[in-house]
Amino acid sequence: MMKKVIKKLLAALLAVAMVCAMAIPAFASNSWETEEDLNTKHEYAAFQIFTGDVKGNNIDDFKISNAKWGESITNPTEFLAQLTADSTIGGEFKTNFTPQEAVAVISKWGDSDDNSIAFARCVCNYLYSNGDPKPVIQGLHTGGIKVPKPGYYLIVDTSPFDEDDFYHAYNSFLLKVTKAEYVFNINYKVVKPTVEKKVYDNDNNDISSAGNNDGWGSSADHAINEKFQFRLIAKLPASKDNGRAYDYYKKYTVCFNDTLSDGITFDKLDKVEIANVDGVNPQVINADNYTRNPNGSQSFKLSIDDVKTCARAANLDLNKGATITVTYTAHLNETAYVNTAGGDTKNKNRVYLEYSNNPRISTSLDHTHESEVCVYTYQLNNTKYHDDDTPGNELAGAGFRLYSGKDCTPEQEVKLYKKDNFYYPIKDATDKAQDAVEMFSDEHGQFNVKGLDAGTYYLKETNPPADYSACADKEIVISATHNEYNVNLSGTLSTTIINKKAGGITLPSTGGIGTTLFYVVGGGLMVAAIVLLVTKKRMENK
């Protein structure tokens, strides 16, 4: 009986554990992406601009009369001075206006038009400019805002976000006429951008480096010294419910913070563009509207001080959203991490976006999560032997060249230079003019190529050692499947080349009998001449 109870208890605990195991990852990965809960995360301050008699049945048709300065306007003279100095609405006010005269001006404006938004910004600036704002209420938005007295109010988002909750934004200002003790909900208009980094990959030599191959994606493979492009893409969402959230900002700033790994070198900034939220019909942003500040050799910040200016220049309504794209060129350098087998890479590159998050404070910036991409490159290891690949049979001094086509023509040569114990590709980012060198096997029989792209290559022995014949051309295929986390390699990552000696075999010849006959006849003539000479001498002596 006891065993059955224990089994049932263990089964129940296991079920609970499985549910938790499934629920926790989903929460961890998606919690920061959801819309902010204004009832639990956001806190608001209500400032009374005018007080008076408020009549009407609901907040949409409340009207105020017998207006007086509200409790939050502690210095009406300074308040009116700031109103008259505003570039948008300054001409509508005078420094000696009564509250009723000021209300008469405001009553001519529409809801959330240019003037009312400028007025809200101006009121907020006045309230916080002396460092001692006077809100009527301050607290969480739990079921709505309820003010104790009638009047015309500015509602400001003053949320104290946690340090870990960095990806957030403050709600736009709200202007409302309300009766005392009337509860109204906040129709929030929060805008939070996102950023994504991409890298361009190409399909070399018709070999599939699958994953993000042949286009923009989260990973790529390239040769060392080969130039390629990165792209940083910021998406600014449209204002909620066709609102004008961006207009409440005096300026809207975004900053791309980009970091390259040590194995990647920045070459040049190509272009900065702005388009609609779908990225259609991008237009170049004038260089006067952004700055790029390097932070050492491996990182930089590209800042656009006011995206609103760029949007206007491109005839875009920022409140409908926008896409900002930064494209730049870089290359893998000689310190790049190379893959000889499957695995990850240290050639990782990251970006995060800083963005304006508070219409009340123009310098207030928050930042997104990082977006990361990876770049892979590969190493080909070669070993030369004589007779067979038994250790100790390594052969030095054999010359080779690498080609991208099976005909191995000069135009198809993969040009290489040597540094230390490796050969590297000569590409368009090579830091100095290089003449292609022939690879030679060292005392260990090795000649290794570092930093190749995926593709099909041909290894040709162009200078065999003395007394050895050149081996047949070798086809080398490097194929890779990769993403932003790892790469799986297949094909040829190392080669063994075996040579046979050329000597030791007798070959046929022609024409040899003519030479023998020449020597026989010549010898006979010499003997005859000697005999004649001796005979002549004897006859003379007689």
Secondary structure, DSSP 8 states (H G I E B T S, - for coil): -HHHHHHHHHHHHHHHHHHHHHHHHHHHHHGGGS---TTTT-EEEEEEEEEEEEE-SSTTS-EEEEEEE-TT-S-HHHHHHHHHT-TTTGGG--TT--HHHHHHHHTTS-TT-HHHHHHHHHHHHHHHHTS----SEEEE-SS-EE-SS-EEEEEEE-----TT--S------EEEEE-TT-EE---------EEEEEEEE--GGG----SS-SEEESEEE--BT-EEEEEEEEEE---GGG--GGGGSSS--EEEEEE--TTEEEEEEEEEEEE-TT--S-EE--GGGEEEEE-SSSEEEEEES-HHHHHHHTT--GGG-EEEEEEEEEEE-TT---BSSSB--S-EEEEEEEEE--TT-TT-EEE---EEEEEE-EEEEEEEEESS--TT-B----EEEEESSTT--GGGB--EEEETTEEEE--TT-SS------EE--TTSB-EEEEE-SEEEEEEEEE--TTB-----EEEEEEEEE-SS-EEEEE-SEEEEEE-BS-S-------HHHHHHHHHHHHHHHHHHHHHHHHHHHHHH-
